[in-house]
Amino acid sequence: MLTSPRYLIREVGLTELVGKDEEVNTDDYGASVAITLGDGNLPASGEFLAFAFYATEEGSGAVQDSAGTLLLLDADPAVSAGDTALTAAEWKTILGRVDVAAADWISDANGAMAYICNTPIPFHSLNTIYAVWLHTDATDLNDAAGDDEVLEFNAWYRRDS
């Protein structure tokens, strides 16, 4: 039974949380993004096992090692970059969170990466999961001329059904 393809580790794929033209200040959210699970035709349940975060600078600013929280939700919160609050109903759709501290990052002049593997997040049967970045770092993203900071993530999950 454990050799079934549904028990294999699957990858979400590189997903943008904050784009180069999206200003996200301290305690602001990035835009929500939809992530299709499995093949998208059948709902999947399972558990997220690991998360990798990537920061790059496509302009003249500095690479950021941003502190913040990735929220995973089972319904689209429909937030835009720079929003400062979720609704009461949206809070109830959060499946889990992944906290990222500035100290979690390794970086050089061309990019940065943080890897979090100690925060498993189970999810019930879904076709799509939604991700939102809550920026808690004191340094804002894309708030100055020439800043083209980009924050992306990838995640790996086990599909149980």
C-alpha positions in Angstrom: 0.0 0.0 0.0 2.8 2.5 0.7 4.1 2.1 -2.9 1.0 3.8 -4.2 1.8 7.0 -6.2 -0.4 9.0 -3.8 2.2 8.4 -1.0 5.0 9.9 -2.9 6.4 13.3 -2.0 5.1 16.1 -4.2 6.4 19.5 -4.9 4.3 22.7 -5.1 6.7 24.5 -7.4 8.3 27.9 -7.1 5.5 30.4 -6.1 5.8 34.1 -5.8 4.7 35.7 -2.5 5.8 39.3 -3.1 6.5 40.5 -6.7 9.1 43.1 -7.7 6.6 45.9 -8.0 4.6 45.1 -4.9 5.3 47.2 -1.8 4.8 45.3 1.4 5.6 47.1 4.6 5.9 45.9 8.2 2.7 44.0 9.3 1.4 44.1 5.7 0.3 41.0 3.7 1.5 40.0 0.3 -1.1 39.1 -2.4 -2.8 35.7 -1.9 -1.8 33.0 -4.4 -3.6 29.8 -5.3 -1.7 26.5 -5.4 -3.2 23.5 -7.2 -2.6 20.2 -5.3 -1.9 17.0 -7.0 -3.2 16.9 -10.6 -6.0 19.4 -9.8 -8.8 17.0 -10.9 -9.2 15.1 -7.6 -9.1 16.6 -4.2 -6.0 15.7 -2.1 -5.3 15.5 1.6 -1.9 15.2 3.2 0.8 17.0 5.1 3.2 19.7 4.1 6.7 18.6 5.2 9.2 21.3 4.2 9.3 24.9 3.0 12.0 26.8 1.1 12.0 30.5 0.8 14.0 32.5 -1.8 14.7 36.2 -1.9 16.2 38.0 -4.9 16.7 41.6 -6.0 16.0 42.4 -9.6 16.8 46.1 -9.3 19.5 48.1 -7.5 18.4 47.5 -3.9 19.7 44.9 -1.5 18.7 41.3 -1.1 16.4 41.0 1.9 16.4 38.3 4.6 12.8 39.0 5.6 11.2 37.9 8.8 7.5 37.0 8.4 4.9 34.3 8.5 3.6 32.1 5.6 -0.1 31.4 6.1 -1.7 28.4 4.4 -5.5 28.6 4.0 -8.2 26.4 2.6 -10.1 29.3 1.0 -8.9 32.4 -0.9 -8.5 35.3 1.5 -8.4 37.6 -1.6 -5.8 39.9 0.0 -3.7 42.2 -2.2 -0.1 43.3 -1.6 -0.1 46.0 1.1 -3.3 44.9 2.8 -3.1 45.1 6.6 -5.9 42.8 7.9 -7.7 39.6 7.2 -11.5 39.3 7.9 -12.8 37.3 10.8 -14.1 34.7 8.3 -10.7 34.5 6.6 -8.9 33.8 9.9 -11.1 30.7 10.3 -9.7 29.2 7.0 -6.1 29.2 8.1 -4.7 25.6 8.1 -1.3 26.5 9.6 1.6 28.9 9.6 5.3 28.8 9.0 7.4 31.4 10.8 10.6 32.6 9.2 13.1 34.6 11.2 15.9 36.8 9.7 18.4 34.3 11.3 16.9 31.4 9.2 18.4 32.9 6.0 21.7 32.3 4.2 22.6 34.9 1.7 25.1 36.6 -0.6 25.0 39.6 -2.9 22.8 37.7 -5.4 20.1 36.0 -3.3 19.0 34.4 -0.1 17.4 31.2 1.0 15.7 29.9 4.2 14.6 26.3 4.7 12.0 25.3 7.3 11.4 21.6 7.9 10.2 21.5 11.5 6.7 22.8 10.8 4.5 20.1 9.4 1.0 21.3 8.3 -1.7 18.7 7.7 -4.5 19.6 5.2 -7.9 18.0 4.5 -9.2 17.1 1.1 -8.6 20.1 -1.2 -8.0 20.9 -4.9 -6.4 24.2 -4.1 -4.6 25.7 -1.1 -3.9 29.4 -0.7 -0.7 31.1 0.5 -0.2 34.5 2.0 2.9 36.2 3.3 2.6 38.4 6.4 5.7 40.6 6.5 6.9 41.2 10.1 10.4 42.5 9.3 11.3 46.1 10.1 12.7 46.5 6.6 9.9 47.0 4.0 9.9 45.3 0.6 9.9 47.5 -2.5 9.5 50.8 -0.7 12.3 52.7 -2.3 13.2 53.7 -5.9 15.2 51.0 -7.6 13.9 48.2 -5.2 12.7 45.2 -7.1 12.8 42.7 -4.3 11.1 39.3 -4.9 10.1 36.7 -2.3 9.2 33.2 -3.5 8.7 29.9 -1.8 8.5 26.2 -2.7 7.0 23.4 -0.5 7.0 19.6 -0.4 4.1 17.6 0.8 3.0 14.0 1.2 -0.4 13.2 -0.4 -2.4 10.8 1.7 -5.6 10.6 -0.5 
